[in-house]
Amino acid sequence: MKQILLFVLCLLTSLSSRAQHVILVEKGSAESLLAAIKEAGTRNYDRDSERLFILIPDGYYDLGEKTLTRVAGNNIAIIGQSMEGTIIRNAPDTKIESISKTAVLQNRGKCNYYQDLTLKNDLDYYACEPDGRAVCMQDKGLRTVYNRVRMLSYQDTFYSDNEQCQHYFQDSEIHGTIDFICGAGDVWFERCKIVTEKRTLDGSGNNIIAAPRTSDTKWGYVFNRCTIENDVSEFYYGRSWHTNPTCVWLYTTLLTPEKLLPTRYDPEGMKVSKCYFKEYGTMDAKGRDITPKTNVVTFTLRDHTQPFDAETIMTLEELQRYKVDNVFTEWHPVELLKRLEKQSCRLKKQYLEK
C-alpha cells in the first residue's frame, strides 16, 4: 500500500513539475498571448533558466498597432499548433514605418525556440512606397532556432539585429520584396521556402532577397537546399548592407529561373567592396543543374566609385567548408531542434489536441 501511495505521489509531483514549465495561451486571445510572453520573460530571466514552453492553439492573435513585443527571457519555446493555423499579426501605423519600430516580435533572449506559427506584419506596404519597412521578427538574441515558422511581410521581414548572433532556420517560409532577410551574424537557412512578393503595386521594379551586414562573425547568411518562389517581379539573390557581408546559396531550387536577373546579385546595390557572395548547385523545378560555369560581375558602389569585379560561382573546394558543424562549432542547433520537436509533440498532444 505504501509503495502504491509513493508511486502516485511521485506521479503527481512529476505532472506538477511539467505543468510549471508550460504556459497555455487562451485560444484566439491576443491579451492572453501577451501575458504569457511577459510571464515567461519574468520567470526565465536568468540565462540558465530551465526550458519553458508557451503553447498557442490555432487562432488569429491580432496585436493591432502594437509593435516590438519583447520575448525577453531565455530558453523559452514558443510553440503554435500549426504553421498555417497559428497566426500572430500586427498592423503598425504607416507613420512609424521603420526597421527598428515595426516588428511583430522582438527576440532578446538566448536559446529561444519558435515552432509551428506564422508572424504577419500587416503594415500598408504599398501605401508607403518606395519604403515599407515592416519587420516580422527583429532578433536581437543569441542562438535562436526557427522550426516551421512562416513570416509574411514585404521589406525587412526578418532582421538579425545582433552582430554576434547565431541562428538556425529549418523548413520555414519567409515572404518579402526588398532586403527582406537582412542583418548581422551567422544564420543558416535549411530547406526553407523564400517567396518574393510584388515589388510595387503594379508589379514593376526588382526584388532583393538578402542584405547581410556581416561584421563580428565569419559565415553570414547560408541558404542550403532552399526553394525560391517568384511569380511577378524579377529578383536578385541579394546585395551588401555594410561591413564584410557574406551570403551563399547552396543547392537552391528556382521555380522560375527566368526571373533571376543575369548578374544574380545587385551590381549597383553594394555599399562596400569587401564582400563574399556565391552560389553552388542551383537547380530548376525539375532538379536540373542550371548553375553558370562562371559569373563575373562588375559591382559599382553606391557612390559610383571603386568598381570591382567578383566571381559569384563557388568552387567545389569552397563548398567543402559549408557544413552546419563548421558554422556552429560550440552550438548544435540540429540536435536541439530534434529534441525540442519531440518535447513539443508530446505537450501539444497533452494540451492542444484534447
N, C-alpha and C positions, 0 to 999 in steps of 0.2 A: 504493500500500500504506500509506504514511504517513497519507494522508487517511482511509483506512478505519479505521486504528487510532485516529486522533484523534477520528473520529466516535463510535466505540464507547466511548472513554474519556469523552467528553462526555456520552453517553447514560447510562453507569453513574454518573457524577457527579450527573447530574440526578435519576436514580432514587434514589440515596442521599440526596440533599438532601430529596426529597419524603418519604422514609421517616423521616427525622429529625424531621419535623413531624407524624407520625402515631403515636398510641399505640393499639394494638389490644387490646381487653379480651377476656379468655377467656370464651367463651360460658357464661352462667349462673353465673359466679363473682363473688360479691359482693366477695371479697377482691381479685380482680384489678381490679374497678372502683374500689375504694377506693385501691388502689395507683396506678392510672392518674391519678386526681384529685389525689392527693398529689404525684406526679411532675410533673404539669402545673403545679401551683402553684409548685413549685420552679423549673422551667425558665422559666416565664413570670411571674416575679416583677416584672420591670420593666414600666412602663406601655406602653412602645413595643416590647414583645416581638413577634416575628413570629407570625402566626396558627398555633396548634397545635390539631390535631384529635384528639379521643378518639372512637374508633369502637366502638360497642357492638352486638354481634349480638343478634337477638331472643332473649329468655330472661327468666327471673324472677330478679331480683337482690335477694335478701332480706337487708336490713341488720339484721333482728331489732329489738332495742330501741334500737339506735344512733340518735342524733339529731344534728342540726346538722353534717352532713358538709360541710365548708367547701370551696367552689370559690374558692380564694384568689388564683389567678393572673389575668392579664389576656389578652385576645384569645384565649380558649380557646373552641373549638367542641365541644360535647358532642353527638354525633350517634348516635341509635339507628337500628336497621334499619327499624323501622316504629313508628308511634304506638301501635298496639294490641298489638304483639308484644314490645316492649322495655319491661319494667316494673321500676321501681326502687321498692322498698317498705320501709317500716319500721312498727313497731308499738310506740310508746312505752308505757311503764308508765303507767297512769292516774294514779299518784301525782304525776307531773311535768306533768300537764295544764297547758298554758300557751302563750301566743302566742310566747314567746321561748325555749322549751326543746324544742319538739317537732318542728321542721322535718326533713323528709327531707333536703333540701339547703339550704345557706345560701350564696347567691352573694355574694361580697365583692369581685369584680374589676370591671374596666372593659371594656366592649365584648365581653362574653361572649355566646355564641350557643348556643341549645338547639333541637334539631330531632328530630322523629320518636321521641318516647318518652313514657312515662307515669310520673308520680310519684304514688305511692299512700301515704297516711298511714292506717294501719290501727288507730289508737287506738280502743279500745272506746267509741265515742261515746255510744251510748245508755245505757251504764253510768255515764256522767259527767253526765247531765242534772242541772241545766239547762245546764251549760257543758261543752264538749268541744272545747277549742281545739287543733286538730291541723293544723299547717301543712305543706303540701307544699313550697313554696318561700318562704323568707324572703330577699328580695332586698335586700341592703344595698349593692349595687353601683351602677354608673352605666352607662346606655345598653346595657341587655340586650335582646336580641331573642329572642322565642319563636316558633318556626315549627312548627306541628303538634305541640304539646305538650299532653298531657292531664293534668289534676290531679284526683285523686279523694280527697275528704275531706268534711268537714261544716262545721266552724266555722273561720274564718280560713285557708281553703285557700291563697290567695295573699296574701302580705304584703309590700308595697313599703315597706321599712323604711329609707328614706333620704330626708330632707327635700328634697333637691335632685335626686333621681333622674329619669331619663328612660328609659322602657321601651316596647317595642313588641311586641304580640302579633298573630299572624296565623293564621287557620284552626286555632285551638286550642280546647280544651274544658276548662271549669272547673266542677266539681261542688261543691255545698255546701248549707248551711242558713242560718246566721246570719253576717252580716258576712264572707262567705267570699271577697270581694275587698276588701281593706282596706289602709289605709296612706297614705303621703305621695307627693309627686312628681307628675309628669305621665306618665300611662300611657295609651297608645292601644290599643284592642282592635278589630281589624279582622276581620270575618266569623267571629267566634268563637261557639261554642255554649256557652250558660250553662244549666246543669242544676241545678234545685233538688231536693234530696232531702227525705225526710220530716223535718219539724221535730222530731218526737218519735216514739217507737216506735209509738204508736197513731195517728200522723198529725195530731194536734191541734197548734194553735199556728201562727204565721206565720213565713215565711221573710223574711230581709232580704238582698238580694244584696250591695250595696256599702256600705262605710263609710269614706269618704275623710277624711283629716285634712290637706288641702292647706295648706301654710304658706309655704314659700320659693319655690314655683313658681306659675304662672299658671293652668294649664288643668285640673289634677286628672285625673279619670278620664273618658275619652272612649270610649264604646261606639258603633261605627259599623258598621251592617249586620250586627248580631249577632242570634242567634236564642235565645229563652228557651224552654226545655223544662221543663214543670211538670205533674206528674200528681196530686200528693196535696195538700200543704199550700198554702194561699194565700200570696201573697208581695207584698212591696214592692220597688220598684227599689232603695231604699237609705235611708240616714239619715246624719246628720253624726256624725263622731267628735269632732273639735275643730278649733280654729284657724279657717281660712277654707275649709271644704270645698266642693269643686266636682265635679259629676258630671253628665254629659249622656248621653242615649240618642238616637241618630240612626238613623232608618230601621230600627227594631227590629222583628223578626218575633216575635209572641207565638203560640205553638202552642195555648195555652189562655188566651185573653184574659180569660175569666171568672174566672180565678184571681188576676188582678192586682187588689189591693184598691183601692177607689174613690179614695182620696187619692193613690195612686201611690207616694208616699213616706210613711214612718212619721211621723205627725203628733205623736207623743209620744216619738220616739226622738232628737230633736235635742238636742245638748248646747250648741250655740252658735247665735246668731241671724243671724250674718253668713255666709250660705251661698248657693250658686247651684246649684239642682237643676232640670234642664229635660229635656224630650223634644221630638222633632220627627219627623213622618212615621212613626208607629207603625203596623204592619200586622198583619193576621191571617195565618193559614196560606195563604190564597188570594191574598195580596198586596193586599188591600183596605185602604185607609187608615182606621184606626179611632181616630185621634188626636182627643181632645176639642178643641173650639174654644177652650175656656178651662178651667182647673182651678186655682182659687184655693184654697189650703189654709191653714188656721189651724194653725200649728205651736206647740206648747207645749214649753218647755224642760223638761229632766229635773226641775228643782226646781219646776216648775209656776208659774214667774214669767215675766214679759215675753213673753206670747204675741205672735206676729207673723203677718201674712198674706203669702203669696208666690204668685205666678203660676208654675206649673210648665210651661206650654206655651211653647216657644221661638218667637220671631218669625222670619220669613224673613231679616230684617236680621241678627239674632243668628247664624243658621245660616251666613251667608256667611263668618264668621270661622273656622269649624271646618274647616280643611284641615291635612293632615299637615305640610306645609311651614311653616305658621304656628305650629304647636305645637312643632316641632323645627326651629329656624331654622339651627342650626350642625351639625346631625347629620341624616343621610339614611338612616334605617333600612330603607326600602323598597328602595333600591338595594343596600344592604348585604345584605339578605336574598336578593335575586335572585342576587347574586354568590356568596354562600356556599352557596346551594342548588345551584348548578351545580357548585361545587367538591366539595360533599358527594356529589352524584350520581356523579361520576367516582370518588371514593375508595371509595364503597360498592360500586361495580361491581368495583373492583380488590381490595378486602379482604374484603367481606362476601358477595359473590354468586358466589364461585368454585364 
